[in-house]
């Protein structure tokens, strides 16, 4: 496939395509000349993320819940490539506090993969997550740990029901590749941020707190948790490369190898926004794994991909977007609620 992959001839389905990541992927696919069908129930996606394309003959939008009877069959009719991003998912607060919603991803993913095989879809690209990695290896912040793909193996200890469903999705696709000849790839996203991001994810939540001038400024946990926030454009680029270059269901990390602590991110945000506040550590709130950073050696080798946007640069772009597109009144009144919901 590789270099002769011509998007201009492809009918592509993006599930969850009005979401933060989904809509940015839709932009990139349309720019490459693909015909794109978006299915999204708009529980977390927003129509405004894709509405600029509605005069484009190459996009079609279906508002529907893929878990409902018959929706998947309709969605994948005449489709060549599926990017499956739709999921019951929120940020850390949601993943820790809700198990039943994310559990429905098990059958949502199952439906997509089964019907893709039945309809002889050429390829499925699955949006997986750093949440597939075992919790027990991510507990020590003093270790310079980089998670390699094989560390997701036994003994399995995925991150809540959300992580288990992603892990099962990856395994299902591998089995389908091997036994049914379906082509597939899984992309393990690591804490994605950027324009169109939502407040239930850490970086946007921190920016929102600065935006409404929260004081004391709340930080979940003690601030020592280590992340590798990865900029949206890098994620989308890696996802498309995976579609072009991986056929056998291999799962690949898409994450920057920059190790950033939560408190350092907070300080950068306060500095760039000019918000002066005392910091209040909320040790009673969900923090997730303490040390989660991707190793992207495999992505480099298989895709020729690495992240290009350093955190500081991506953060400034994201802050500038947030400040120019939000209203103080609206965010102030709803901040506590939007931090933990979908």
TORRO-722963 format. One record per residue (C-alpha): residue number from 1; z, x, y. Coordinates in nm, 2 decimals, decimal comma, always signed. Layout:
REM residues N
nuti	up	east	north
NUM	Z	X	Y $
...
//
This chain:
REM residues 342
nuti	up	east	north
1	+0,00	+0,00	+0,00 $
2	+0,13	+0,24	+0,26 $
3	-0,11	+0,32	+0,53 $
4	-0,38	+0,06	+0,45 $
5	-0,13	-0,22	+0,51 $
6	-0,31	-0,45	+0,75 $
7	-0,08	-0,70	+0,92 $
8	-0,38	-0,87	+1,08 $
9	-0,47	-1,02	+0,74 $
10	-0,12	-1,13	+0,65 $
11	+0,05	-1,47	+0,66 $
12	+0,41	-1,38	+0,71 $
13	+0,73	-1,59	+0,68 $
14	+1,04	-1,49	+0,87 $
15	+1,34	-1,69	+0,76 $
16	+1,61	-1,70	+1,04 $
17	+1,33	-1,60	+1,27 $
18	+1,49	-1,74	+1,59 $
19	+1,79	-1,52	+1,54 $
20	+1,87	-1,20	+1,73 $
21	+1,72	-0,97	+1,46 $
22	+1,47	-1,23	+1,33 $
23	+1,31	-1,30	+1,67 $
24	+1,28	-0,93	+1,76 $
25	+1,10	-0,88	+1,42 $
26	+0,87	-1,18	+1,50 $
27	+0,78	-1,01	+1,83 $
28	+0,69	-0,69	+1,65 $
29	+0,49	-0,87	+1,37 $
30	+0,29	-1,07	+1,63 $
31	+0,22	-0,75	+1,82 $
32	+0,07	-0,61	+1,50 $
33	-0,16	-0,91	+1,46 $
34	+0,02	-1,10	+1,18 $
35	+0,02	-1,48	+1,15 $
36	+0,39	-1,57	+1,15 $
37	+0,57	-1,88	+1,03 $
38	+0,94	-1,90	+1,14 $
39	+1,19	-2,12	+0,96 $
40	+1,53	-2,15	+1,13 $
41	+1,79	-2,43	+1,14 $
42	+1,91	-2,30	+1,48 $
43	+2,27	-2,29	+1,38 $
44	+2,28	-1,93	+1,51 $
45	+1,92	-1,87	+1,61 $
46	+1,80	-1,99	+1,95 $
47	+1,46	-2,14	+2,03 $
48	+1,45	-1,95	+2,36 $
49	+1,43	-1,62	+2,16 $
50	+1,07	-1,71	+2,04 $
51	+0,95	-1,97	+2,29 $
52	+0,74	-1,72	+2,48 $
53	+0,51	-1,72	+2,18 $
54	+0,45	-2,09	+2,15 $
55	+0,11	-2,08	+2,32 $
56	+0,01	-1,82	+2,06 $
57	-0,20	-1,98	+1,78 $
58	-0,06	-1,72	+1,53 $
59	+0,30	-1,86	+1,53 $
60	+0,43	-2,17	+1,36 $
61	+0,79	-2,29	+1,39 $
62	+0,98	-2,52	+1,14 $
63	+1,33	-2,62	+1,22 $
64	+1,50	-2,68	+0,89 $
65	+1,78	-2,57	+0,66 $
66	+1,63	-2,37	+0,37 $
67	+1,91	-2,49	+0,14 $
68	+1,79	-2,85	+0,16 $
69	+1,57	-3,00	-0,11 $
70	+1,20	-2,89	-0,09 $
71	+1,22	-2,69	+0,23 $
72	+1,16	-2,35	+0,06 $
73	+0,85	-2,46	-0,12 $
74	+0,70	-2,59	+0,21 $
75	+0,81	-2,27	+0,40 $
76	+0,64	-2,03	+0,16 $
77	+0,31	-2,22	+0,11 $
78	+0,02	-1,98	+0,16 $
79	+0,25	-1,69	+0,26 $
80	+0,17	-1,33	+0,17 $
81	+0,49	-1,15	+0,29 $
82	+0,84	-1,29	+0,33 $
83	+1,11	-1,13	+0,55 $
84	+1,42	-1,31	+0,44 $
85	+1,68	-1,28	+0,71 $
86	+1,83	-1,64	+0,71 $
87	+2,19	-1,64	+0,60 $
88	+2,52	-1,81	+0,66 $
89	+2,68	-1,53	+0,86 $
90	+2,88	-1,44	+1,17 $
91	+3,05	-1,13	+1,29 $
92	+3,37	-0,97	+1,15 $
93	+3,59	-1,26	+1,24 $
94	+3,36	-1,50	+1,05 $
95	+3,30	-1,27	+0,75 $
96	+3,68	-1,22	+0,70 $
97	+3,79	-1,58	+0,77 $
98	+3,51	-1,78	+0,60 $
99	+3,41	-1,75	+0,24 $
100	+3,26	-2,08	+0,15 $
101	+2,97	-2,07	+0,40 $
102	+2,86	-1,72	+0,31 $
103	+2,89	-1,81	-0,06 $
104	+2,59	-2,05	-0,01 $
105	+2,38	-1,74	+0,05 $
106	+2,39	-1,69	-0,32 $
107	+2,17	-1,99	-0,39 $
108	+1,98	-1,97	-0,06 $
109	+1,86	-1,62	-0,16 $
110	+1,81	-1,73	-0,52 $
111	+1,58	-2,02	-0,41 $
112	+1,37	-1,79	-0,18 $
113	+1,32	-1,53	-0,45 $
114	+1,25	-1,77	-0,73 $
115	+0,99	-1,97	-0,54 $
116	+0,84	-1,65	-0,40 $
117	+0,78	-1,55	-0,76 $
118	+0,65	-1,89	-0,86 $
119	+0,41	-1,90	-0,56 $
120	+0,29	-1,55	-0,63 $
121	+0,40	-1,42	-0,29 $
122	+0,29	-1,06	-0,25 $
123	+0,62	-0,92	-0,13 $
124	+0,97	-1,00	-0,02 $
125	+1,18	-0,79	+0,22 $
126	+1,54	-0,88	+0,21 $
127	+1,78	-0,82	+0,50 $
128	+2,08	-0,68	+0,32 $
129	+2,39	-0,52	+0,48 $
130	+2,63	-0,23	+0,49 $
131	+2,87	-0,50	+0,35 $
132	+2,74	-0,42	+0,00 $
133	+2,94	-0,09	+0,00 $
134	+3,28	-0,09	-0,18 $
135	+3,57	-0,14	+0,06 $
136	+3,78	+0,11	-0,12 $
137	+3,57	+0,41	-0,01 $
138	+3,58	+0,31	+0,36 $
139	+3,95	+0,33	+0,43 $
140	+4,01	+0,68	+0,56 $
141	+3,90	+0,74	+0,92 $
142	+3,98	+1,12	+0,89 $
143	+3,69	+1,16	+0,64 $
144	+3,35	+1,24	+0,77 $
145	+3,19	+0,99	+0,54 $
146	+2,82	+0,89	+0,52 $
147	+2,74	+0,61	+0,28 $
148	+2,45	+0,69	+0,05 $
149	+2,26	+0,41	-0,12 $
150	+2,40	+0,49	-0,47 $
151	+2,76	+0,44	-0,35 $
152	+2,70	+0,07	-0,37 $
153	+2,72	+0,10	-0,75 $
154	+3,02	+0,03	-0,98 $
155	+3,30	-0,02	-0,95 $
156	+3,18	-0,29	-0,72 $
157	+3,40	-0,40	-0,43 $
158	+3,17	-0,56	-0,17 $
159	+3,29	-0,68	+0,17 $
160	+3,40	-1,05	+0,12 $
161	+3,17	-1,32	-0,01 $
162	+2,91	-1,22	+0,24 $
163	+2,89	-0,87	+0,10 $
164	+2,88	-1,00	-0,26 $
165	+2,59	-1,24	-0,19 $
166	+2,39	-0,95	-0,03 $
167	+2,47	-0,73	-0,33 $
168	+2,36	-1,00	-0,58 $
169	+2,04	-1,06	-0,37 $
170	+1,95	-0,69	-0,40 $
171	+2,01	-0,69	-0,77 $
172	+1,81	-1,01	-0,82 $
173	+1,51	-0,86	-0,64 $
174	+1,53	-0,54	-0,84 $
175	+1,52	-0,75	-1,16 $
176	+1,23	-0,96	-1,04 $
177	+1,03	-0,65	-0,95 $
178	+1,09	-0,50	-1,29 $
179	+1,04	-0,81	-1,50 $
180	+0,81	-1,03	-1,30 $
181	+0,61	-0,77	-1,10 $
182	+0,72	-0,91	-0,76 $
183	+0,71	-0,65	-0,49 $
184	+1,02	-0,62	-0,28 $
185	+1,24	-0,40	-0,06 $
186	+1,60	-0,45	+0,07 $
187	+1,71	-0,31	+0,40 $
188	+2,08	-0,25	+0,45 $
189	+2,15	-0,31	+0,82 $
190	+2,44	-0,14	+0,98 $
191	+2,60	-0,31	+1,27 $
192	+2,29	-0,40	+1,47 $
193	+2,32	-0,45	+1,85 $
194	+2,09	-0,50	+2,14 $
195	+1,93	-0,77	+2,37 $
196	+1,96	-1,12	+2,22 $
197	+2,27	-1,02	+2,03 $
198	+2,55	-1,27	+2,01 $
199	+2,92	-1,25	+2,10 $
200	+3,06	-1,27	+1,75 $
201	+2,94	-0,91	+1,69 $
202	+3,16	-0,63	+1,82 $
203	+2,94	-0,46	+2,08 $
204	+2,83	-0,79	+2,25 $
205	+3,19	-0,92	+2,23 $
206	+3,31	-0,61	+2,41 $
207	+3,04	-0,65	+2,67 $
208	+3,13	-1,01	+2,71 $
209	+3,50	-0,92	+2,77 $
210	+3,40	-0,68	+3,05 $
211	+3,16	-0,94	+3,19 $
212	+3,43	-1,20	+3,23 $
213	+3,66	-0,92	+3,35 $
214	+3,92	-0,98	+3,08 $
215	+4,24	-0,80	+3,16 $
216	+4,42	-0,70	+2,95 $
217	+4,10	-0,61	+2,76 $
218	+4,14	-0,70	+2,39 $
219	+4,04	-0,46	+2,11 $
220	+4,07	-0,58	+1,75 $
221	+4,26	-0,33	+1,54 $
222	+4,39	+0,00	+1,67 $
223	+4,04	+0,12	+1,80 $
224	+4,01	+0,40	+1,55 $
225	+3,76	+0,22	+1,32 $
226	+3,43	+0,41	+1,29 $
227	+3,09	+0,24	+1,31 $
228	+2,73	+0,34	+1,35 $
229	+2,59	+0,07	+1,58 $
230	+2,22	+0,07	+1,54 $
231	+1,98	-0,04	+1,81 $
232	+1,77	-0,35	+1,74 $
233	+1,43	-0,18	+1,79 $
234	+1,51	+0,09	+1,54 $
235	+1,61	-0,18	+1,29 $
236	+1,29	-0,38	+1,33 $
237	+1,08	-0,06	+1,30 $
238	+1,26	+0,03	+0,98 $
239	+1,22	-0,32	+0,83 $
240	+0,84	-0,32	+0,89 $
241	+0,81	+0,03	+0,74 $
242	+1,00	-0,09	+0,43 $
243	+0,75	-0,38	+0,40 $
244	+0,47	-0,13	+0,42 $
245	+0,60	+0,14	+0,19 $
246	+0,85	+0,02	-0,07 $
247	+0,74	-0,20	-0,36 $
248	+1,00	-0,16	-0,63 $
249	+1,30	-0,34	-0,48 $
250	+1,47	-0,02	-0,37 $
251	+1,75	-0,08	-0,11 $
252	+1,74	+0,15	+0,19 $
253	+2,00	+0,21	+0,46 $
254	+1,89	+0,14	+0,82 $
255	+2,16	+0,29	+1,03 $
256	+2,21	+0,56	+1,29 $
257	+2,42	+0,85	+1,17 $
258	+2,61	+0,86	+1,50 $
259	+2,98	+0,81	+1,43 $
260	+3,14	+0,60	+1,71 $
261	+3,49	+0,47	+1,72 $
262	+3,56	+0,13	+1,85 $
263	+3,77	+0,27	+2,13 $
264	+3,50	+0,51	+2,24 $
265	+3,26	+0,22	+2,26 $
266	+3,51	+0,03	+2,47 $
267	+3,55	+0,32	+2,71 $
268	+3,17	+0,35	+2,75 $
269	+3,14	-0,02	+2,83 $
270	+3,43	-0,02	+3,08 $
271	+3,28	+0,29	+3,24 $
272	+2,92	+0,15	+3,27 $
273	+3,03	-0,20	+3,39 $
274	+3,29	-0,06	+3,63 $
275	+3,55	-0,29	+3,48 $
276	+3,90	-0,15	+3,52 $
277	+4,15	-0,30	+3,27 $
278	+4,45	-0,21	+3,05 $
279	+4,37	-0,22	+2,68 $
280	+4,56	-0,45	+2,45 $
281	+4,53	-0,37	+2,08 $
282	+4,52	-0,68	+1,85 $
283	+4,65	-0,55	+1,52 $
284	+4,66	-0,91	+1,39 $
285	+4,28	-0,95	+1,41 $
286	+4,02	-0,88	+1,15 $
287	+3,89	-0,52	+1,17 $
288	+3,67	-0,48	+0,86 $
289	+3,62	-0,14	+0,69 $
290	+3,77	+0,15	+0,88 $
291	+3,50	+0,40	+0,82 $
292	+3,14	+0,27	+0,78 $
293	+2,85	+0,49	+0,86 $
294	+2,51	+0,51	+0,69 $
295	+2,34	+0,81	+0,55 $
296	+1,98	+0,76	+0,63 $
297	+1,83	+1,05	+0,43 $
298	+1,66	+0,80	+0,19 $
299	+1,50	+0,61	+0,48 $
300	+1,37	+0,94	+0,62 $
301	+1,22	+1,03	+0,29 $
302	+1,07	+0,70	+0,18 $
303	+0,98	+0,55	+0,52 $
304	+0,96	+0,85	+0,76 $
305	+1,22	+0,65	+0,96 $
306	+1,52	+0,75	+1,16 $
307	+1,69	+0,59	+1,45 $
308	+1,56	+0,70	+1,79 $
309	+1,80	+0,52	+2,03 $
310	+2,13	+0,70	+2,09 $
311	+2,42	+0,47	+2,13 $
312	+2,48	+0,54	+2,49 $
313	+2,12	+0,46	+2,58 $
314	+2,10	+0,14	+2,37 $
315	+2,44	+0,03	+2,51 $
316	+2,32	+0,05	+2,87 $
317	+2,01	-0,15	+2,79 $
318	+2,22	-0,41	+2,62 $
319	+2,47	-0,43	+2,90 $
320	+2,19	-0,47	+3,16 $
321	+2,03	-0,75	+2,95 $
322	+2,37	-0,93	+2,91 $
323	+2,46	-0,91	+3,27 $
324	+2,12	-1,03	+3,39 $
325	+2,10	-1,32	+3,14 $
326	+2,45	-1,48	+3,12 $
327	+2,66	-1,70	+3,34 $
328	+3,02	-1,61	+3,40 $
329	+3,15	-1,97	+3,39 $
330	+2,98	-2,05	+3,06 $
331	+3,11	-1,73	+2,89 $
332	+3,46	-1,75	+3,04 $
333	+3,51	-2,10	+2,91 $
334	+3,39	-2,04	+2,55 $
335	+3,48	-1,67	+2,48 $
336	+3,76	-1,72	+2,24 $
337	+3,56	-1,97	+2,03 $
338	+3,24	-1,77	+2,01 $
339	+3,41	-1,45	+1,90 $
340	+3,47	-1,59	+1,55 $
341	+3,21	-1,86	+1,48 $
342	+2,86	-1,83	+1,35 $
//
